[in-house]
Amino acid sequence: MLSRRKKRRVEYHSKNPYEDRINAKTPFAIVESYKIFRTNIQFALATQQGKAFVISSPTPGDGKSTTAANLAITLAQTSARVLLVDADLRKPIQHKIFQVDNSNGLSRLLIGFETLGESLKRDVEPGLDLLTSGPVPPNPSELLGSQNMSTFIEKMHQFYDYIIIDSPPINIVTDSILLAVKCAGLVIVARQNLTKYDDVSKTIERAKNANINILGVVVTDIQTKNKVYKKMKYNYEYGYGYGYGYGYGYNPSQEETTSQ
């Protein structure tokens, strides 16, 4: 039988990712929490030379892809030019969140099969361009750690104010570390009552060992006992947080196998 923790991960997998994208009908509290998150990120990046950063999580199911998508939307609402890159070349999800085709994208771009113009999905939201993952390659770590990826990030700084890179969970594969060393920093996403403290500690330790700048930690799906906020499912933790249920598409059985 599945543990309660793993049952929650399975429940999140069944959700439609598109439904978690903020829009005009999103509750005020959730929108405001993203705006606070946006402000904190802007301050955190103010002293950095580049504005490209990675969003990841310790384990699957923590809500990092939804966090990346909605932060990108919120940043674009400031009239900034924003690029969201789905660099999860193993279990991509951004094309589902934005309901676009994923037959081309980052993987094909990095190996030279298509140009940037052919890969980009422009203005998926006003001011926001999306580069989906493209077909899942046999060598994701090698592609993301390549010089082609470094050149791509450097080139994008010429066209965008912010570059948000959605990447796989750090404690599962090394992809996020390979990406974060090329960027201004890393945002770690954890889910209340799901992500273990030890997993967060391990993620922070791995980032520090690689001399990666940790921009902050976001805790999702916050539950409070305060009746005023209970219906909103909204609270703060580690500087910013929001009550937002979302699942990551990793198979729990695969997670167990990988972590052994």
C-alpha positions in Angstrom: 0.0 0.0 0.0 1.1 3.6 -0.7 2.1 5.8 2.2 0.0 8.9 2.8 2.9 11.0 1.4 3.0 9.0 -1.9 -0.8 9.0 -2.1 -0.7 12.8 -2.1 1.8 12.7 -5.0 -0.5 10.4 -7.0 -3.4 12.7 -6.4 -1.5 15.7 -7.7 -0.5 13.7 -10.8 -4.2 13.4 -11.9 -4.8 17.2 -12.0 -4.9 19.2 -15.2 -1.8 21.5 -15.2 -3.6 24.1 -17.2 -6.1 24.7 -14.4 -3.3 25.9 -12.1 -2.2 28.7 -14.4 -3.2 32.1 -12.9 -5.8 34.1 -14.8 -8.5 36.7 -14.3 -10.5 34.2 -12.2 -7.7 33.2 -9.8 -8.4 34.2 -6.2 -6.9 37.5 -5.1 -4.8 35.9 -2.4 -3.0 33.6 -4.8 -2.3 36.4 -7.3 -1.0 38.7 -4.5 1.3 36.0 -3.2 2.9 35.6 -6.7 3.3 39.4 -6.8 5.2 39.3 -3.5 7.3 36.4 -4.8 8.0 38.5 -8.0 9.1 41.5 -5.9 11.5 39.3 -3.8 13.0 37.8 -7.0 13.5 41.2 -8.5 15.4 42.3 -5.4 17.4 39.1 -5.3 18.5 39.5 -8.9 19.2 43.3 -8.6 22.9 42.7 -7.7 23.4 39.9 -10.3 24.9 40.4 -13.7 22.4 38.2 -15.5 18.7 37.7 -15.0 18.5 34.0 -15.9 17.6 31.7 -13.0 16.6 28.1 -12.3 13.5 26.9 -10.5 13.7 23.4 -9.1 12.6 21.3 -6.2 14.0 18.6 -3.9 11.6 15.9 -5.1 8.7 15.3 -7.6 5.3 16.8 -6.7 6.5 19.9 -5.0 4.9 22.3 -7.5 8.0 23.8 -9.1 6.6 23.9 -12.7 3.4 25.7 -11.7 5.6 28.1 -9.7 7.8 28.8 -12.7 4.9 29.3 -15.1 3.0 31.7 -12.8 6.0 33.6 -11.8 6.8 34.1 -15.5 3.3 35.4 -16.1 3.5 37.7 -13.2 6.9 39.1 -14.2 5.5 39.7 -17.8 2.7 41.8 -16.3 5.3 44.4 -15.3 6.0 45.0 -19.1 9.2 43.1 -18.8 10.1 40.7 -21.6 10.2 37.2 -20.1 11.3 33.9 -21.5 10.2 30.7 -19.8 12.3 27.6 -20.7 11.2 24.1 -20.0 14.5 22.4 -19.4 13.0 19.4 -17.8 14.0 17.1 -20.7 12.7 14.0 -18.8 9.2 14.9 -17.7 8.3 18.2 -19.4 5.0 19.9 -18.3 5.1 23.5 -19.5 3.5 22.7 -22.9 0.6 21.2 -20.9 0.3 24.3 -18.7 0.1 26.6 -21.7 -1.6 24.1 -24.0 0.9 24.3 -26.9 2.6 21.8 -29.1 5.8 20.2 -27.9 7.0 18.6 -31.1 9.9 21.1 -31.3 11.7 23.0 -28.6 14.9 23.1 -26.5 16.2 19.6 -27.2 16.0 20.0 -30.9 17.5 23.5 -30.7 20.5 22.4 -28.7 21.5 19.7 -31.2 21.0 22.1 -34.1 17.9 20.5 -35.7 16.0 23.8 -35.7 16.6 27.5 -35.1 15.4 29.6 -32.2 12.7 31.2 -34.3 11.3 27.7 -35.1 11.5 26.6 -31.5 9.9 29.6 -29.6 6.3 29.9 -28.8 5.8 33.7 -28.8 3.5 35.6 -26.6 1.8 32.7 -24.9 0.8 35.5 -22.5 1.4 39.2 -23.1 5.1 39.8 -22.8 5.9 36.1 -22.2 7.6 33.7 -24.7 7.9 30.0 -24.0 10.5 27.5 -25.1 9.1 24.1 -24.5 11.3 21.1 -23.9 10.9 19.4 -27.3 11.1 15.6 -27.7 12.6 13.8 -24.8 16.3 13.1 -25.7 18.4 10.1 -24.6 21.0 12.3 -23.1 19.4 15.2 -21.2 22.2 15.8 -18.7 24.8 16.1 -21.5 22.6 18.5 -23.5 21.9 20.8 -20.5 25.5 20.8 -19.4 26.8 21.5 -22.9 28.5 24.6 -24.2 25.5 25.0 -26.5 23.3 25.5 -23.5 25.7 28.1 -22.0 25.7 30.0 -25.4 21.9 29.9 -25.6 21.5 31.4 -22.1 24.1 34.1 -22.8 22.4 35.0 -26.1 18.9 35.2 -24.5 20.2 38.0 -22.2 20.2 40.2 -25.3 16.5 39.8 -25.8 14.8 39.2 -22.4 14.7 40.9 -19.1 14.1 37.7 -17.2 14.9 34.1 -18.2 13.1 31.4 -16.0 14.3 27.9 -16.4 12.1 25.1 -15.2 14.3 22.0 -14.4 13.9 18.5 -12.9 14.0 17.8 -9.1 17.6 18.2 -7.8 17.6 15.2 -5.6 16.6 12.9 -8.5 19.0 13.9 -11.2 21.9 16.4 -11.7 20.3 18.5 -14.5 19.3 21.4 -12.3 22.8 21.8 -10.8 24.3 21.8 -14.3 21.9 24.5 -15.3 22.1 26.6 -12.1 25.9 27.0 -12.3 25.3 28.8 -15.7 22.7 31.2 -14.2 22.3 33.9 -11.5 20.9 31.5 -9.0 18.4 28.9 -8.0 14.9 29.0 -6.5 13.9 26.0 -4.5 10.2 24.9 -4.3 8.9 22.7 -1.5 5.4 21.6 -0.6 4.0 21.7 2.9 3.3 18.3 4.4 4.8 16.6 1.4 8.5 17.6 1.0 10.7 16.3 3.8 13.0 18.6 5.7 15.9 16.3 5.0 15.2 16.5 1.3 15.3 20.3 1.4 18.5 20.2 3.4 20.1 17.9 0.9 19.1 20.2 -2.0 20.6 23.2 -0.2 23.8 21.3 0.5 24.1 20.2 -3.1 23.6 23.8 -4.3 26.2 25.2 -1.9 28.7 22.5 -2.8 28.4 23.7 -6.4 28.7 27.4 -5.4 25.2 28.1 -6.6 23.5 31.3 -5.4 20.2 30.3 -3.6 17.7 33.1 -4.4 15.1 31.8 -2.0 12.7 29.0 -1.0 9.0 28.9 -1.9 6.7 26.6 0.1 3.5 25.7 -1.7 0.1 24.4 -0.7 0.2 26.2 2.7 -2.7 25.3 5.0 -3.6 27.5 7.9 -5.9 27.3 10.9 -6.8 31.0 10.6 -10.5 31.1 9.5 -9.9 34.3 7.6 -7.4 32.7 5.3 -8.6 29.1 5.5 -10.7 29.3 2.4 -7.9 31.0 0.5 -5.4 28.4 1.5 -2.8 31.2 1.7 0.1 31.9 4.0 3.8 32.7 4.0 6.8 30.6 4.8 10.5 31.1 4.0 9.7 34.7 2.8 7.0 33.7 0.4 4.4 31.0 0.0 1.1 30.3 -1.5 -1.7 27.7 -1.1 -1.7 26.1 -4.5 -2.2 22.4 -5.2 -0.3 21.0 -8.2 1.4 17.7 -9.1 4.5 16.8 -10.9 4.4 14.0 -13.5 7.0 11.6 -12.1 5.9 8.1 -11.4 6.2 7.3 -7.7 7.6 3.9 -8.4 10.3 5.5 -10.5 11.0 7.9 -7.7 11.6 5.0 -5.3 13.8 3.2 -7.7 15.9 6.3 -8.4 16.4 7.1 -4.8 17.6 3.7 -3.8 
